[in-house]
Amino acid sequence: MTDKNNEELRPTKMRGVAFPKAKYGVIAAIIIIVVVNVIYYKDFLISLIN
């Protein structure tokens, strides 16, 4: 009985969807945050270099 319950955790429409590993999501989130901050604080970063 418990084996059947473990198999049925995802809804039927989502069983064929391949989910990426969580570590790739963390890496992607960090890259997005860094890129957005570089774009947002571009003038400040350029003034630090000069």
C-alpha positions, 0 to 999 in steps of 0.5 A: 500500500505504501509503495502505491502512495509513493508513486502517486505523489505527482499529478497525472499531467505532471508525471511526464515533465522532467524537473531540473535538479534543485542545485541548478535552480539555485545557481540560476537564481544566484546568476540572475540576482548578480546580473540584475544588481550589476545592471541596477548599480552600473553607475556606482560600480563604474564610479568605484573603478574610476 
